[in-house]
Amino acid sequence: MIDMNKLCELSAALGSCQPPPMRPTSSRHGQHNKNADYWLARGPRFDHLRREHEHRSQRQNPEAG
């Protein structure tokens, strides 16, 4: 594995040093997963599940619908 700090030190001696690439963090992944879950559940791919859930909830609680 490349030691990015050592690489940066060596390239700084030559006059150029680019920052190491940003590594993904678990919090960024978690936020991405939340966003994906939110939008994926609202897409047309899962309409049949949404209709089934609404139908089931109406049968269980007829006054609410």
N, C-alpha and C positions, 0 to 999 in steps of 0.2 A: 504494500500500500504506500502511496506517495504521502510524504509528510509535507502538507501544504505550508506550514510555517517555515520550515527549512527552505522550501522552494522559493518562498517569498523573500526570505533573507538573501538567498543567492542571487535572485533576479534584481533585488534592490541594489546589490553591489554593482550590477551592470547598468543600473539606471532605470529600470522599469519593474513595477510590481503591481500586478492586478490582484484585487481581493479574491479570496477563494469563493467558489460558487456557493450560493446559499443552500444549505441542506434543509430538507423538509423536516419539520418538527411534528411531534404527535398532536399538538394543539391545532396546527394547520390542517393535518389530516382529519382530525375530528370535526373541524368546521366544514371541511369539504364534504365529509360524509353526511353531516346534518343537512347541508344544502342539497346534496344529491337525493337524499331520502325525501326531503320536502317536495322537490320538483318531480321526482320519479313517481311518487304516490299520486300526483295530480295529473299525470299524463294519461293519454287515451289507452295506454297499454293495460292499465288496471281498472278500467271503467266497469268491467264485469264484476270485480270484487267489491267495488263501491256500491253498485246496484244491489248486490247480494246482501251487503251489510245493511243498507237502508231498508230493504225488504224484511230482513230478519228483525230489525229494531222496530219496525211498524207492527209486525205480528206480535211482538212481546209487549208493546206499549201502544195500543191503538188510539188512546186519547192524545198522544203527543203529535201524531201525524195528521 
